[in-house]
Amino acid sequence: MVSDAQTAGVNPILVSPPARLSSIPVGDQSSLHAAAAKAAATAKNCPYIDLTALSTAWYNSLGMSASAAQTMYHQGGATHTNLLGADKLAGLLAKAIKDQSIGLAKYLR
């Protein structure tokens, strides 16, 4: 997919999935998904955002139980967020885009 995007003149940004919120502190999130995304970004010379690490750090900073955080930020469960959680993850992505000076940064507030 990255090669096809690059061939079409698109500059892809690869992003690892957000951490699963099954406990706080969040347990080991090293998975093949994040590793594969990072490896593909390196191989194709495109930006990579480690949303797994960013969301893990955010969850760990909440100072509440996993069930309370799930109720506040998730759509019932450890994976899918509600609107408030999605907004927070989007903010983490926007900050990473700015911090890494990825081309989209100039369009972000």
N, C-alpha and C positions, 0 to 999 in steps of 0.2 A: 504494500500500500504506500509506503514511504517513497519508494522508487517511482511509482506511478504519479504521485503528487508532485515530486520534484521534476519529473519529465514534463508535467503540465504547467510548470512555473510556480507551483505553490511551495511555500516554505513551511513544512510541517513542524509542529512542536509535539514531542512525545511526552506524555504525562502518565506516571504510575497511578494505580487506583488508590483511593483514600483508604486509610486504615479501617479495619473492622473494629467496631466499638463493643467488644465483648467483656472487657474489664478495664478498670483504671487502677493502677497504671496499665496502659495498653501493653499486651504481651508481644512476643516476637512477631514482627510483621514481615520478616524477610521471606519473600516468596519468589517463585519463578516469574510472576507477573511483573514485579518491579525490576527484577534483574533482567528480564527479557526486554523490557522497554528501554532500560538504560543501555543495554548492549546494542539494540537496534539504533538508538540515537547516536551512539559512538560510531557504529559502522557506517551510518549514512550521513554523519557530520551535520546533525541537526540538534536544536536545543532539546534539553530534557528537564522536566520539572518533577522532582520527587515528592509528589503529593502524599505518598504513604508516610514519609518522614515528617512532612509539614503537619499533616492531620494528627499523627501520633503525638507530636509535641503539643499541639493545641488541646487535644483530649486530655493529655496528662496535666495540663495547666488549669483545667476547669475547677478542680477542688471539689468534686462531687462524685457520687457513685456512678457506676456505669449505667445502672437502671434509670437514675435521675437524668443523666445526660442523654440517654436514648429517648426518654419521654420528651425532653426539651428540643432535641435536635434531629431526631430520627422518626421515620415513618413506621414504627413498630418493628424493632429488630436491631441488629448490629450493623447492617450494611447501608440501606437506603435512607437518605436524609429527607426531612421535611423541608419546607421553604426556608426556615431560619437556618437550618444546617447547610443547605445548598448555598445560601447567601454567604455564610462564613467560609465554606470551601472555595467559592468563587473569589472571595477576597484574598484568600491565601494564594490562589493562582495568579491573581492580578499583581500582588506584591512580588511574587517570584518572577513574573514577566518583567516588571520594572527593575528588580534587583539584578537580573541577568542581562538587562538592556536588550531584550529580545525585540525585534522589529515592531511588534504590536504596542510596545510600551508608550510610544508617542500618542496613541489613541486612548489611553487610559487616564482617568481622572485621579 
